[in-house]
Amino acid sequence: MNWLTRLFQKQSPQIDLHAITVSHGLPGPRLVITAGMDGDEYAGIEAAYRLSEQYRKIKFYGIITIIPIVNLPGFQNEVSWNPIDRKYLKRCFPGSSTGSDTERRIHALYNQYIYPSTMWIDLHDGSLTESLLPFVWLYKTKYAAIDIWTESLIKQLRSDHILYKPITYERAMQALARKGIRYMLTESGSNGGHTEVAVARHIQWVETTMRHLHMLPEQVVPKSSQTAVYTDLIFVTARSEGVWRIDDLEDTIAVKQRIGEIAAYDGKRRIVYAAASGRVLWKKTGLHVKIGDVLAAIASF
């Protein structure tokens, strides 16, 4: 270790993720629940705090560690990214113990909490400029034990929309699968809202998963009769900066269908078309866009 590294470490205090650990002393799995990876997604944050209160009172098997706001600087500034270094936490895997604030947060999250766990549930929702249909995102890993368990969970979840997508370029998901760690991402809530319905949906999905992990007694719960299980998700991204005007879209759209337009600051317009046919699970509702911003996410079978 050279002098420059030692100096940087002295200037980089340890990250405190303000984790809440709940246990009733009964043996069982280690479940990690996170929210606030994006600092302006509030339904997941509210659900995380309620879960910490709820399971202090309800006995369960195993240990739950809840981190309600992973991106605390983003939450304090009401933005998705980390304003300290202007990085998105979800794009900084595997992080670094001597890197920027975001890199150290991600390094601490994975090494202190995720890697020692049985399963990780990450609670998300639509930020201030995002609207979405509630859905659960799971990965097909090619590891039989994980995939068999996940496919059984899909049959229990009460969700109209489930994305069960093969892992491709997602390095973090590959790392979890190699270690035998299960992962689920939940999306419920839009435009920075934290309605009772959106929060309750997160809590219900966590409870169902805990029952499937045998942390709670099994219970027969009526499943959604029209669950759609998608296997792919296509992102439509902005190719220019300007003012985004989204069309009034139906839930299902066709490839090459117009979905909106971007007006440059000088008034010139660029039409944006759907890159695939399918269900619009997520769309950007804010006016400002920059190159590379996701405008819509289209799920297909």
C-alpha positions as CSV (number, residue, x, y, z in Angstrom):
1,M,0.0,0.0,0.0
2,N,1.6,3.3,-1.1
3,W,1.4,6.6,0.7
4,L,-1.2,8.0,-1.6
5,T,-3.6,5.1,-0.9
6,R,-3.1,5.5,2.8
7,L,-3.7,9.2,2.6
8,F,-6.9,8.7,0.6
9,Q,-8.2,6.1,3.1
10,K,-7.7,8.5,5.9
11,Q,-9.8,11.0,4.0
12,S,-12.5,8.4,3.3
13,P,-14.4,7.7,6.5
14,Q,-16.2,4.4,6.8
15,I,-19.7,4.3,5.3
16,D,-22.5,3.8,7.8
17,L,-25.6,2.4,6.0
18,H,-27.8,2.7,9.1
19,A,-28.8,-1.0,8.9
20,I,-31.6,-2.3,11.1
21,T,-31.2,-5.9,12.2
22,V,-34.2,-7.8,13.6
23,S,-34.1,-11.4,15.0
24,H,-36.1,-13.4,17.6
25,G,-33.3,-15.9,18.1
26,L,-34.8,-18.6,15.9
27,P,-32.5,-20.3,13.4
28,G,-33.2,-19.7,9.7
29,P,-32.2,-17.7,6.6
30,R,-30.5,-14.3,6.5
31,L,-32.7,-11.9,4.5
32,V,-31.4,-8.5,3.5
33,I,-34.0,-5.8,2.4
34,T,-32.8,-2.5,0.9
35,A,-34.6,0.6,-0.3
36,G,-33.5,4.1,-1.4
37,M,-30.9,3.0,-3.9
38,D,-32.3,5.9,-5.8
39,G,-32.8,8.7,-3.3
40,D,-36.1,9.9,-4.7
41,E,-38.0,6.6,-4.6
42,Y,-40.2,6.9,-1.6
43,A,-42.7,4.0,-1.5
44,G,-39.9,1.5,-1.0
45,I,-38.3,3.6,1.7
46,E,-41.5,3.9,3.6
47,A,-42.2,0.1,3.2
48,A,-38.7,-0.7,4.5
49,Y,-39.3,1.3,7.7
50,R,-42.7,-0.3,8.2
51,L,-41.2,-3.8,7.7
52,S,-38.6,-3.1,10.4
53,E,-41.4,-2.1,12.8
54,Q,-43.7,-5.0,11.8
55,Y,-41.1,-7.8,12.3
56,R,-40.0,-6.5,15.7
57,K,-43.5,-7.6,16.8
58,I,-44.0,-10.7,14.7
59,K,-41.8,-13.8,15.4
60,F,-40.1,-15.3,12.4
61,Y,-37.2,-17.7,11.7
62,G,-33.8,-16.3,10.8
63,I,-32.5,-12.8,10.6
64,I,-33.7,-9.7,8.7
65,T,-31.3,-6.8,8.0
66,I,-33.1,-3.8,6.6
67,I,-31.3,-0.8,5.1
68,P,-34.2,1.7,4.4
69,I,-32.0,4.4,2.6
70,V,-28.9,3.1,0.9
71,N,-28.4,6.4,-0.9
72,L,-28.7,8.8,2.0
73,P,-27.0,11.7,0.2
74,G,-29.4,11.3,-2.7
75,F,-32.4,11.2,-0.3
76,Q,-31.3,14.3,1.5
77,N,-31.1,16.2,-1.8
78,E,-34.2,14.5,-3.4
79,V,-32.3,13.1,-6.4
80,S,-31.8,9.6,-7.8
81,W,-28.0,9.7,-7.9
82,N,-25.4,10.5,-5.2
83,P,-24.8,14.2,-5.3
84,I,-21.4,13.8,-3.6
85,D,-19.8,12.2,-6.7
86,R,-22.8,12.3,-9.1
87,K,-22.8,8.6,-9.6
88,Y,-25.7,6.1,-9.6
89,L,-25.4,3.4,-7.0
90,K,-26.9,0.8,-9.3
91,R,-24.1,1.3,-11.8
92,C,-21.1,1.1,-9.5
93,F,-20.8,-2.6,-8.7
94,P,-18.6,-4.0,-7.2
95,G,-17.6,-0.7,-5.6
96,S,-14.3,0.0,-3.8
97,S,-13.3,0.4,-0.2
98,T,-11.1,3.3,-1.2
99,G,-13.2,4.9,-4.0
100,S,-15.7,7.7,-4.1
101,D,-18.7,7.9,-1.7
102,T,-20.9,5.8,-4.1
103,E,-18.2,3.2,-4.6
104,R,-17.6,2.8,-0.9
105,R,-21.4,2.6,-0.3
106,I,-21.7,-0.3,-2.8
107,H,-18.6,-2.0,-1.5
108,A,-19.9,-1.9,2.1
109,L,-23.4,-3.0,1.0
110,Y,-22.2,-6.1,-0.8
111,N,-19.4,-7.1,1.5
112,Q,-21.0,-6.4,4.9
113,Y,-24.6,-7.4,4.2
114,I,-25.4,-9.0,0.8
115,Y,-22.6,-11.6,0.4
116,P,-23.3,-13.2,3.9
117,S,-27.0,-13.4,3.2
118,T,-29.4,-16.0,1.8
119,M,-31.5,-13.6,-0.2
120,W,-31.6,-9.9,-1.1
121,I,-34.9,-8.0,-1.8
122,D,-34.4,-4.5,-3.3
123,L,-37.4,-2.2,-3.0
124,H,-37.8,0.3,-5.8
125,D,-40.5,2.6,-7.3
126,G,-41.0,5.4,-9.8
127,S,-38.9,8.5,-8.9
128,L,-40.3,12.1,-9.2
129,T,-40.2,11.9,-13.0
130,E,-41.1,8.2,-13.5
131,S,-44.4,6.3,-13.9
132,L,-44.7,2.5,-13.8
133,L,-46.9,-0.5,-13.5
134,P,-46.2,-2.4,-10.3
135,F,-44.1,-5.5,-11.1
136,V,-41.5,-7.9,-9.6
137,W,-38.2,-8.5,-11.3
138,L,-36.5,-11.9,-10.9
139,Y,-33.5,-13.4,-12.8
140,K,-33.1,-16.8,-14.4
141,T,-29.5,-17.7,-13.4
142,K,-28.8,-21.1,-14.9
143,Y,-28.1,-22.4,-11.4
144,A,-30.7,-25.1,-10.9
145,A,-31.3,-24.7,-7.2
146,I,-31.9,-21.0,-7.5
147,D,-34.1,-21.2,-10.6
148,I,-36.3,-24.0,-9.3
149,W,-36.9,-22.0,-6.1
150,T,-37.6,-18.8,-8.0
151,E,-40.0,-20.5,-10.4
152,S,-41.9,-21.8,-7.4
153,L,-42.0,-18.3,-5.8
154,I,-43.4,-16.9,-9.1
155,K,-46.4,-19.2,-8.6
156,Q,-47.0,-17.7,-5.1
157,L,-46.5,-14.0,-5.8
158,R,-49.6,-11.8,-6.1
159,S,-48.5,-9.6,-9.0
160,D,-50.1,-8.9,-12.4
161,H,-46.7,-8.3,-13.9
162,I,-43.5,-10.4,-13.3
163,L,-40.3,-10.1,-15.2
164,Y,-38.3,-13.3,-15.2
165,K,-35.3,-12.5,-17.3
166,P,-32.1,-14.5,-18.0
167,I,-29.0,-12.9,-16.7
168,T,-27.0,-11.3,-19.5
169,Y,-24.6,-8.4,-18.9
170,E,-25.6,-7.8,-15.2
171,R,-22.3,-8.5,-13.4
172,A,-23.9,-8.0,-9.9
173,M,-26.5,-10.6,-10.6
174,Q,-23.9,-13.0,-11.9
175,A,-21.8,-12.6,-8.7
176,L,-24.9,-13.2,-6.5
177,A,-25.8,-16.4,-8.4
178,R,-22.3,-17.8,-8.2
179,K,-22.5,-17.4,-4.4
180,G,-26.0,-19.0,-4.3
181,I,-27.7,-15.8,-3.2
182,R,-31.3,-15.2,-4.3
183,Y,-32.4,-11.8,-5.5
184,M,-35.7,-10.0,-6.1
185,L,-36.4,-6.4,-7.1
186,T,-39.8,-5.0,-6.5
187,E,-41.3,-1.9,-8.2
188,S,-44.4,-0.3,-6.7
189,G,-45.3,3.4,-6.7
190,S,-45.0,6.2,-9.2
191,N,-43.7,9.8,-9.5
192,G,-42.2,9.9,-6.0
193,G,-45.5,8.9,-4.4
194,H,-45.8,6.7,-1.3
195,T,-49.5,5.8,-1.3
196,E,-50.8,3.2,1.1
197,V,-51.5,0.9,-1.8
198,A,-48.0,1.2,-3.2
199,V,-46.3,0.7,0.2
200,A,-48.6,-2.3,1.1
201,R,-47.8,-4.0,-2.1
202,H,-44.0,-4.0,-1.3
203,I,-44.8,-5.4,2.2
204,Q,-47.0,-8.1,0.8
205,W,-44.3,-9.2,-1.7
206,V,-41.8,-9.4,1.1
207,E,-44.1,-11.4,3.3
208,T,-44.8,-13.9,0.5
209,T,-41.1,-14.3,-0.1
210,M,-40.4,-14.9,3.6
211,R,-43.0,-17.6,3.7
212,H,-41.4,-19.2,0.7
213,L,-38.0,-19.0,2.6
214,H,-39.8,-20.8,5.5
215,M,-39.1,-17.7,7.7
216,L,-42.9,-17.5,8.3
217,P,-45.5,-20.3,8.4
218,E,-46.8,-21.2,5.0
219,Q,-50.2,-19.8,4.1
220,V,-52.4,-20.2,1.1
221,V,-52.8,-16.8,-0.5
222,P,-55.1,-16.2,-3.6
223,K,-52.8,-15.5,-6.5
224,S,-53.5,-12.9,-9.2
225,S,-55.5,-14.8,-11.9
226,Q,-53.9,-12.9,-14.8
227,T,-50.2,-12.8,-14.0
228,A,-48.1,-12.0,-17.0
229,V,-44.6,-13.4,-16.8
230,Y,-42.3,-11.6,-19.2
231,T,-38.8,-12.8,-20.3
232,D,-37.3,-9.7,-21.8
233,L,-37.2,-5.9,-21.2
234,I,-36.2,-3.4,-23.9
235,F,-35.2,0.1,-22.9
236,V,-35.9,3.0,-25.3
237,T,-33.3,5.7,-24.7
238,A,-32.9,9.4,-25.7
239,R,-30.6,10.1,-28.5
240,S,-30.6,13.9,-27.9
241,E,-31.1,16.4,-25.1
242,G,-34.1,18.6,-24.8
243,V,-37.8,18.7,-23.8
244,W,-39.5,15.3,-23.6
245,R,-43.1,15.0,-24.5
246,I,-44.5,11.5,-24.1
247,D,-47.6,10.5,-26.0
248,D,-50.7,9.2,-24.3
249,L,-49.8,5.5,-24.6
250,E,-51.9,2.4,-24.3
251,D,-50.5,-0.3,-21.9
252,T,-49.5,-2.4,-24.9
253,I,-47.6,-0.9,-27.9
254,A,-46.2,-2.1,-31.2
255,V,-42.7,-2.0,-32.5
256,K,-41.9,1.3,-34.4
257,Q,-45.0,2.9,-32.8
258,R,-44.5,6.5,-32.0
259,I,-44.2,7.0,-28.2
260,G,-43.3,10.7,-28.0
261,E,-40.9,13.4,-29.2
262,I,-37.9,15.3,-28.0
263,A,-37.8,19.0,-28.8
264,A,-34.3,20.5,-28.9
265,Y,-33.9,23.9,-27.2
266,D,-34.0,25.6,-30.6
267,G,-37.4,24.0,-31.3
268,K,-36.3,21.2,-33.7
269,R,-38.1,17.9,-33.0
270,R,-37.0,14.3,-33.0
271,I,-39.7,11.6,-33.0
272,V,-39.1,8.6,-30.7
273,Y,-40.4,5.2,-31.7
274,A,-40.8,1.9,-29.8
275,A,-37.9,-0.4,-30.2
276,A,-40.1,-3.5,-29.5
277,S,-43.7,-4.6,-29.2
278,G,-44.9,-5.4,-25.7
279,R,-46.2,-4.0,-22.4
280,V,-45.0,-0.6,-21.2
281,L,-43.9,-1.3,-17.6
282,W,-42.1,2.0,-17.0
283,K,-42.0,5.5,-18.7
284,K,-40.4,8.8,-18.1
285,T,-42.9,11.6,-17.4
286,G,-40.5,14.5,-16.7
287,L,-39.8,17.1,-19.3
288,H,-36.0,17.3,-19.3
289,V,-34.1,14.5,-21.0
290,K,-30.4,14.1,-21.8
291,I,-28.6,11.7,-24.1
292,G,-28.9,8.1,-22.8
293,D,-31.8,8.7,-20.5
294,V,-34.4,5.8,-20.5
295,L,-37.7,7.0,-21.9
296,A,-39.6,3.8,-21.6
297,A,-39.1,0.1,-20.7
298,I,-41.1,-2.4,-22.8
299,A,-41.6,-6.0,-21.5
300,S,-42.2,-8.9,-23.8
301,F,-42.6,-12.7,-23.6
